Amino acid sequence: MPEKILIVDDEPDIQVYLEAALEDSGYAVRLLGQEEPFLETVVAEQPSLICLDILMPRRSGLSLFKSLQEDPTLRRIPVLLISGITKARALLEQDAEPDAQRERGGVAVLEKPIQIPELLQTVEALLAPKETP
């Protein structure tokens, strides 16, 4: 069974672009619409990875990310943050707490425009089995 990836982005073109690239690489993809409840969908779908746009008009991707991190079970799901903000990676690192970082399933940031090889490499790295200490 292929790994399931949940894509949360307000731009339909980006959703289709990511969906096509990931499905072509063998992943099962679920797109999340702006009107659908985020946490309830994550719990119901149990994705292996979440691709989350940072800036969206109706709901902030950062607030959705923080809501994942507040739940001990959901924080273990790897998250790929997608942003048009060039300093997004620095903002994430500044906000990360060392103890919480160890409990996370993994977090990465890709800046738009997204290049398919970099996307696939990042997804593979986030989904790779983690060594336990």
Residue frames as a rotation matrix with the C-alpha (Angstrom) as fourth column:
MET 1
0.584 0.812 0.000 0.00
0.812 -0.584 0.000 0.00
0.000 0.000 -1.000 0.00
PRO 2
-0.126 -0.684 0.719 1.50
0.603 -0.628 -0.492 3.36
0.788 0.371 0.491 -0.98
GLU 3
-0.622 -0.157 -0.767 2.29
0.736 -0.452 -0.504 6.00
-0.268 -0.878 0.397 1.60
LYS 4
0.364 0.856 0.368 -0.46
0.896 -0.429 0.112 8.62
0.253 0.289 -0.923 1.90
ILE 5
-0.788 -0.593 -0.162 0.40
0.612 -0.782 -0.118 12.30
-0.057 -0.193 0.980 1.61
LEU 6
0.378 0.895 -0.237 -2.04
0.880 -0.426 -0.208 15.04
-0.287 -0.130 -0.949 2.60
ILE 7
-0.658 -0.550 0.514 -1.62
0.699 -0.700 0.146 18.29
0.280 0.456 0.845 0.64
VAL 8
0.376 0.716 -0.588 -2.95
0.836 -0.536 -0.118 21.49
-0.400 -0.448 -0.800 2.23
ASP 9
-0.809 -0.577 -0.113 -2.61
0.445 -0.727 0.524 24.50
-0.384 0.373 0.844 -0.07
ASP 10
0.035 0.880 -0.474 -5.03
0.156 -0.474 -0.867 27.22
-0.987 -0.044 -0.154 -1.13
GLU 11
-0.155 -0.162 -0.975 -3.70
-0.851 -0.480 0.215 27.42
-0.503 0.862 -0.063 -4.71
PRO 12
0.739 0.543 0.399 -5.34
-0.284 0.788 -0.546 24.81
-0.611 0.290 0.737 -6.98
ASP 13
0.736 -0.516 -0.437 -2.43
-0.465 0.083 -0.881 24.97
0.491 0.852 -0.179 -9.44
ILE 14
-0.304 -0.861 0.408 0.05
-0.910 0.135 -0.392 24.10
0.282 -0.491 -0.824 -6.68
GLN 15
0.089 0.421 0.902 -2.20
-0.669 0.697 -0.259 21.31
-0.738 -0.580 0.344 -5.43
VAL 16
0.946 0.321 -0.041 -2.43
-0.229 0.578 -0.783 19.75
-0.227 0.750 0.621 -8.91
TYR 17
0.405 -0.885 -0.231 1.32
-0.657 -0.106 -0.746 20.18
0.636 0.454 -0.624 -9.50
LEU 18
-0.422 -0.556 0.717 2.24
-0.904 0.314 -0.289 18.48
-0.065 -0.770 -0.635 -6.20
GLU 19
0.355 0.661 0.661 -0.43
-0.552 0.719 -0.422 15.81
-0.754 -0.215 0.620 -6.60
ALA 20
0.923 0.007 -0.385 0.76
-0.355 0.401 -0.844 14.84
0.148 0.916 0.373 -10.10
ALA 21
0.037 -0.997 -0.072 4.43
-0.753 0.020 -0.658 14.71
0.657 0.079 -0.749 -9.07
LEU 22
-0.446 -0.203 0.871 3.74
-0.844 0.419 -0.335 12.63
-0.297 -0.885 -0.358 -5.97
GLU 23
0.560 0.708 0.430 1.25
-0.467 0.699 -0.542 10.25
-0.684 0.102 0.722 -7.62
ASP 24
0.754 -0.355 -0.553 3.68
-0.497 0.243 -0.833 9.72
0.430 0.903 0.007 -10.52
SER 25
-0.339 -0.935 0.106 6.21
-0.728 0.189 -0.659 8.65
0.596 -0.300 -0.745 -7.88
GLY 26
-0.445 0.196 -0.874 3.85
0.190 0.974 0.122 6.09
0.875 -0.111 -0.471 -6.37
TYR 27
-0.986 0.114 -0.125 2.36
0.098 -0.211 -0.972 7.98
-0.137 -0.971 0.197 -3.44
ALA 28
-0.103 0.992 0.068 -1.34
0.932 0.072 0.356 8.12
0.349 0.100 -0.932 -2.60
VAL 29
-0.949 -0.267 0.166 -2.39
0.225 -0.946 -0.233 11.77
0.220 -0.184 0.958 -2.39
ARG 30
0.095 0.961 -0.258 -5.31
0.994 -0.078 0.078 13.43
0.055 -0.264 -0.963 -0.63
LEU 31
-0.660 -0.218 0.719 -6.02
0.294 -0.956 -0.020 17.12
0.692 0.198 0.694 -1.24
LEU 32
-0.316 0.542 -0.779 -7.53
0.905 -0.076 -0.419 19.10
-0.286 -0.837 -0.466 1.61
GLY 33
-0.025 0.423 0.906 -9.91
0.651 -0.681 0.336 21.90
0.759 0.597 -0.259 0.65
GLN 34
-0.750 -0.304 0.588 -10.13
-0.090 -0.833 -0.546 25.23
0.656 -0.462 0.597 2.45
GLU 35
0.017 0.875 0.485 -13.53
-0.812 -0.271 0.517 24.36
0.583 -0.402 0.706 3.92
GLU 36
0.484 0.150 -0.862 -12.56
0.136 0.960 0.244 20.95
0.865 -0.236 0.444 5.31
PRO 37
0.892 -0.161 0.423 -11.59
-0.452 -0.262 0.853 20.63
-0.026 -0.952 -0.306 8.99
PHE 38
0.185 -0.940 -0.285 -7.84
-0.763 0.046 -0.645 20.16
0.620 0.337 -0.709 9.27
LEU 39
-0.568 -0.512 0.645 -7.26
-0.818 0.438 -0.373 18.16
-0.091 -0.739 -0.667 12.47
GLU 40
0.252 0.750 0.611 -10.30
-0.537 0.634 -0.556 15.96
-0.805 -0.188 0.563 11.95
THR 41
0.857 0.022 -0.516 -9.10
-0.495 0.320 -0.808 15.12
0.147 0.947 0.285 8.44
VAL 42
-0.165 -0.983 -0.076 -5.59
-0.832 0.180 -0.525 14.32
0.530 -0.024 -0.848 9.67
VAL 43
-0.449 0.060 0.892 -6.99
-0.705 0.589 -0.395 11.97
-0.549 -0.806 -0.222 12.31
ALA 44
0.569 0.779 0.262 -9.38
-0.414 0.547 -0.727 10.30
-0.710 0.305 0.634 9.83
GLU 45
0.845 -0.227 -0.484 -6.86
-0.459 0.155 -0.875 9.98
0.274 0.961 0.027 6.97
GLN 46
0.708 -0.647 0.283 -3.76
0.032 0.430 0.902 9.08
-0.705 -0.630 0.325 9.02
PRO 47
0.910 -0.384 -0.154 -1.34
-0.227 -0.151 -0.962 10.43
0.347 0.911 -0.224 6.39
SER 48
0.522 -0.826 -0.212 2.30
0.853 0.511 0.109 9.38
0.018 -0.238 0.971 6.35
LEU 49
-0.687 -0.711 -0.148 3.27
0.692 -0.703 0.167 12.99
-0.223 0.012 0.975 5.55
ILE 50
0.543 0.814 -0.207 1.58
0.704 -0.576 -0.415 16.39
-0.457 0.080 -0.886 5.36
CYS 51
-0.595 -0.577 0.559 2.54
0.774 -0.598 0.206 19.04
0.216 0.555 0.803 2.77
LEU 52
0.349 0.725 -0.594 1.39
0.889 -0.457 -0.035 22.32
-0.297 -0.516 -0.804 4.26
ASP 53
-0.007 -0.263 0.965 1.44
0.590 -0.780 -0.208 25.78
0.807 0.567 0.161 2.69
ILE 54
-0.658 -0.334 -0.675 2.53
0.752 -0.336 -0.567 28.38
-0.037 -0.881 0.472 5.23
LEU 55
-0.816 0.343 -0.465 0.51
-0.234 -0.932 -0.276 31.32
-0.528 -0.117 0.841 3.90
MET 56
-0.635 0.722 0.274 -3.14
0.695 0.380 0.610 30.77
0.336 0.578 -0.744 3.12
PRO 57
-0.665 0.335 0.668 -5.89
-0.205 -0.941 0.268 33.39
0.719 0.041 0.694 3.20
ARG 58
0.338 0.938 0.074 -8.55
-0.369 0.059 0.928 31.59
0.866 -0.341 0.366 5.25
ARG 59
0.993 -0.097 0.073 -6.30
-0.030 0.384 0.923 29.82
-0.118 -0.918 0.378 7.72
SER 60
0.394 -0.919 -0.028 -2.65
-0.918 -0.392 -0.055 30.16
0.039 0.048 -0.998 8.55
GLY 61
0.554 -0.292 -0.780 -0.46
-0.105 0.905 -0.413 27.19
0.826 0.311 0.471 7.70
LEU 62
-0.583 -0.794 0.172 1.71
-0.240 -0.034 -0.970 28.07
0.776 -0.607 -0.170 10.69
SER 63
-0.277 0.548 0.790 -1.29
-0.958 -0.095 -0.270 27.87
-0.073 -0.831 0.551 13.02
LEU 64
0.771 0.519 -0.370 -2.23
-0.569 0.822 -0.032 24.50
0.288 0.235 0.928 11.51
PHE 65
0.075 -0.853 -0.517 1.35
-0.023 0.517 -0.856 23.32
0.997 0.077 0.019 11.99
LYS 66
-0.697 -0.332 0.635 1.32
-0.578 -0.263 -0.772 24.48
0.424 -0.906 -0.008 15.61
SER 67
0.267 0.860 0.434 -1.97
-0.962 0.268 0.060 22.65
-0.065 -0.433 0.899 16.22
LEU 68
0.663 -0.139 -0.735 -0.31
-0.169 0.929 -0.328 19.45
0.729 0.342 0.593 14.97
GLN 69
-0.339 -0.937 -0.083 2.63
-0.047 0.105 -0.993 20.00
0.940 -0.333 -0.079 17.29
GLU 70
-0.383 0.277 0.881 0.33
-0.897 -0.338 -0.284 20.39
0.219 -0.900 0.378 20.30
ASP 71
0.734 0.671 0.110 -1.04
-0.680 0.725 0.114 16.87
-0.003 -0.158 0.987 19.86
PRO 72
0.002 -0.831 0.556 1.39
-0.704 0.394 0.591 14.14
-0.710 -0.393 -0.584 21.06
THR 73
0.165 0.115 0.980 0.16
0.401 0.900 -0.173 11.66
-0.901 0.421 0.103 18.44
LEU 74
0.896 0.300 0.328 -0.12
0.412 -0.285 -0.865 14.01
-0.166 0.910 -0.379 15.46
ARG 75
0.672 -0.687 -0.275 3.25
-0.633 -0.727 0.267 15.67
-0.383 -0.005 -0.924 16.05
ARG 76
-0.070 -0.714 0.697 4.91
-0.085 0.700 0.709 12.44
-0.994 -0.010 -0.109 14.95
ILE 77
0.639 0.322 0.698 3.63
0.659 0.238 -0.714 12.92
-0.396 0.916 -0.060 11.38
PRO 78
-0.508 -0.861 -0.014 6.37
0.701 -0.422 0.575 14.43
-0.501 0.282 0.818 9.20
VAL 79
0.646 0.702 -0.300 5.50
0.442 -0.664 -0.603 17.85
-0.622 0.256 -0.740 7.78
LEU 80
-0.463 -0.687 0.559 6.80
0.880 -0.281 0.383 19.52
-0.106 0.670 0.735 4.64
LEU 81
0.277 0.499 -0.821 6.15
0.397 -0.837 -0.375 23.24
-0.875 -0.222 -0.430 4.91
ILE 82
-0.178 -0.237 0.955 5.86
0.981 -0.120 0.153 25.02
0.078 0.964 0.253 1.58
SER 83
0.378 0.270 -0.886 6.40
0.539 -0.842 -0.027 28.73
-0.753 -0.468 -0.463 1.37
GLY 84
0.565 -0.186 0.804 6.90
0.657 -0.489 -0.574 31.68
0.500 0.852 -0.154 -0.89
ILE 85
0.937 -0.265 0.229 8.65
-0.349 -0.750 0.561 33.38
0.024 -0.606 -0.795 2.04
THR 86
0.403 -0.855 -0.325 12.40
-0.175 0.277 -0.945 33.18
0.898 0.438 -0.038 1.62
LYS 87
-0.534 -0.642 0.550 13.05
-0.646 -0.109 -0.755 33.27
0.545 -0.759 -0.357 5.37
ALA 88
0.529 0.849 -0.013 10.52
-0.662 0.422 0.619 30.56
0.531 -0.318 0.785 6.29
ARG 89
0.366 -0.464 -0.806 13.23
0.379 0.866 -0.327 28.06
0.850 -0.186 0.493 7.23
ALA 90
-0.713 -0.671 0.205 14.81
0.139 -0.421 -0.896 30.52
0.687 -0.611 0.393 9.68
LEU 91
-0.222 0.726 0.651 11.41
-0.860 -0.460 0.219 31.28
0.459 -0.512 0.727 11.24
LEU 92
0.698 0.485 -0.527 10.77
-0.264 0.858 0.440 27.57
0.666 -0.168 0.727 11.77
GLU 93
-0.013 -0.801 -0.598 14.17
0.558 0.491 -0.669 26.96
0.830 -0.342 0.441 13.34
GLN 94
-0.729 -0.226 0.646 13.75
-0.281 -0.762 -0.584 29.96
0.624 -0.607 0.491 15.61
ASP 95
0.073 0.901 0.427 10.40
-0.919 -0.105 0.380 28.63
0.388 -0.420 0.821 16.80
ALA 96
0.416 0.102 -0.904 11.52
-0.085 0.994 0.073 25.02
0.905 0.047 0.422 17.32
GLU 97
0.501 -0.231 0.834 12.08
-0.863 -0.055 0.503 23.78
-0.070 -0.972 -0.226 20.84
PRO 98
-0.471 -0.810 -0.348 14.85
-0.835 0.537 -0.119 21.15
0.284 0.235 -0.930 21.20
ASP 99
-0.724 0.231 0.650 12.71
-0.260 0.781 -0.567 18.69
-0.639 -0.580 -0.505 23.21
ALA 100
0.380 0.924 -0.043 9.78
-0.333 0.093 -0.938 18.97
-0.863 0.371 0.343 20.81
GLN 101
0.188 -0.385 -0.904 12.14
-0.982 -0.066 -0.176 18.55
0.008 0.921 -0.390 17.85
ARG 102
-0.826 -0.544 0.145 13.16
-0.554 0.832 -0.032 15.08
-0.104 -0.107 -0.989 19.10
GLU 103
-0.459 0.735 0.499 9.50
0.091 0.597 -0.797 14.01
-0.884 -0.321 -0.341 19.28
ARG 104
0.230 0.565 -0.793 8.59
-0.723 -0.445 -0.528 15.29
-0.651 0.695 0.306 15.82
GLY 105
0.639 0.078 0.765 8.26
0.346 0.859 -0.376 13.03
-0.687 0.506 0.522 12.87
GLY 106
-0.451 -0.814 0.366 10.43
0.794 -0.178 0.582 15.44
-0.409 0.552 0.727 10.93
VAL 107
0.664 0.588 -0.461 10.02
0.323 -0.783 -0.532 18.88
-0.674 0.204 -0.710 9.48
ALA 108
-0.495 -0.775 0.394 11.38
0.768 -0.177 0.616 20.37
-0.407 0.607 0.682 6.27
VAL 109
0.325 0.533 -0.781 10.80
0.029 -0.831 -0.555 23.60
-0.945 0.158 -0.285 4.37
LEU 110
-0.383 -0.374 0.844 10.72
0.885 0.112 0.451 24.06
-0.263 0.920 0.289 0.60
GLU 111
-0.348 0.208 -0.914 10.48
-0.076 -0.978 -0.194 27.47
-0.934 0.002 0.356 -0.98
LYS 112
0.606 0.611 0.509 8.36
0.551 0.140 -0.823 28.20
-0.574 0.780 -0.252 -4.03
PRO 113
0.426 0.633 -0.646 8.80
-0.878 0.460 -0.129 27.67
0.216 0.623 0.752 -6.89
ILE 114
0.328 -0.229 0.916 9.10
-0.494 0.785 0.373 23.99
-0.805 -0.576 0.145 -6.02
GLN 115
-0.191 -0.486 -0.853 11.37
-0.956 0.288 0.050 21.85
0.222 0.825 -0.520 -8.14
ILE 116
0.729 0.618 -0.295 10.17
-0.565 0.786 0.250 18.24
0.387 -0.015 0.922 -8.52
PRO 117
0.153 -0.703 -0.694 13.55
0.206 0.710 -0.674 16.56
0.966 -0.040 0.254 -7.85
GLU 118
-0.781 -0.435 0.449 13.98
-0.285 -0.392 -0.875 18.55
0.556 -0.811 0.182 -4.63
LEU 119
0.057 0.901 0.430 10.37
-0.976 -0.040 0.213 17.79
0.209 -0.432 0.877 -3.62
LEU 120
0.733 0.265 -0.627 10.79
-0.273 0.958 0.085 14.05
0.623 0.109 0.775 -4.12
GLN 121
-0.248 -0.902 -0.352 14.16
0.220 0.302 -0.928 13.97
0.943 -0.308 0.124 -2.36
THR 122
-0.700 0.026 0.713 12.72
-0.610 -0.541 -0.579 15.86
0.370 -0.841 0.395 0.63
VAL 123
0.403 0.909 0.105 9.63
-0.878 0.352 0.325 13.62
0.258 -0.223 0.940 0.81
GLU 124
0.503 -0.286 -0.815 11.80
0.060 0.953 -0.297 10.49
0.862 0.100 0.497 0.71
ALA 125
-0.609 -0.791 0.068 14.02
0.036 -0.113 -0.993 11.86
0.793 -0.602 0.097 3.48
LEU 126
-0.444 0.517 0.732 11.02
-0.875 -0.424 -0.231 12.72
0.191 -0.743 0.641 5.68
LEU 127
0.623 0.774 -0.107 9.48
-0.749 0.631 0.202 9.28
0.224 -0.046 0.973 5.14
ALA 128
-0.073 -0.737 -0.672 12.70
-0.256 0.665 -0.701 7.34
0.964 0.121 -0.238 5.69
PRO 129
0.689 0.304 -0.658 12.67
0.479 0.491 0.727 5.23
0.544 -0.816 0.193 8.87
LYS 130
0.444 -0.491 0.750 14.19
-0.658 -0.747 -0.099 7.10
0.608 -0.449 -0.654 11.78
GLU 131
-0.286 -0.612 -0.737 16.86
0.255 0.693 -0.675 5.52
0.924 -0.381 -0.042 13.94
THR 132
0.819 0.541 0.189 15.83
-0.075 -0.225 0.971 5.18
0.568 -0.810 -0.144 17.55
PRO 133
0.026 -0.884 0.466 18.44
-0.770 -0.315 -0.554 5.98
0.637 -0.344 -0.690 20.19
